[in-house]
Amino acid sequence: MSDRGNKGGQMRGKSRSRFSRAGQKCRFCHIERLLKKGNYAERVTKNDPIYLAAVLDYLVAEVLEPSGDIARANLWNRILPRHLQIAFDTEEELDKLIYELPMSLDDVLPNI
């Protein structure tokens, strides 16, 4: 018998999905589907949704860290929209990031 598929007696390891190889917290299959469906580019490679998911994870972490600190300082267990607004106002980089976005909480003054 020929031993075509076997390479020198080496056993293959268990196959891993792209999600487990990327080591990301959020699944990027939804991002991939939306990128392909939305006509954002002529081609969407396999790596594009992985990179975009990594950027989104980073941005979420950058937003939730200061707003979580503010919520804890006010003895709240949950992050409220008000905590997000205070975090955006106090952090200069976050303020530049959302400078052009309309906020519905602009007229609410923080009570700290």
GIKA-V350509 format. One record per pair of residues at least 12 apart in sequence whose C-alpha atoms are under 10 Angstrom apart, sorted by the first residue. I is the first residue (numbers start at 1). J is the second residue. If there is no record, write none. Layout:
BEGIN
I;J  I;J
END
This chain:
BEGIN
18;46  18;47  18;50  19;50  22;47  22;50  22;51  22;53  22;54  23;50  23;54  24;50  24;51  24;53  24;54  24;57  25;53  25;54  25;57  26;50  26;53  26;54  26;56  26;57  27;49  27;50  27;53  28;48  28;49  28;50  28;51  28;52  28;53  28;54  29;49  29;50  29;53  30;49  30;53  31;48  31;49  31;50  31;52  31;53  32;44  32;45  32;46  32;47  32;48  32;49  32;50  32;52  32;53  33;49  34;49  35;48  35;49  35;52  36;49  59;94  62;91  62;93  62;94  63;84  63;87  63;88  63;91  63;94  64;79  64;83  64;84  64;87  65;84  65;87  66;83  66;84  66;86  66;87  66;88  66;90  66;91  67;79  67;80  67;81  67;82  67;83  67;84  67;85  67;86  67;87  67;88  67;90  68;80  68;83  68;84  68;87  69;83  69;87  70;82  70;83  70;84  70;86  70;87  70;112  71;83  71;84  71;86  71;87  73;112  74;111  74;112  81;104  81;105  82;105  82;106  82;108  82;109  82;110  83;110  85;103  85;104  85;105  85;106  85;108  85;109  85;110  86;109  86;110  86;112
END
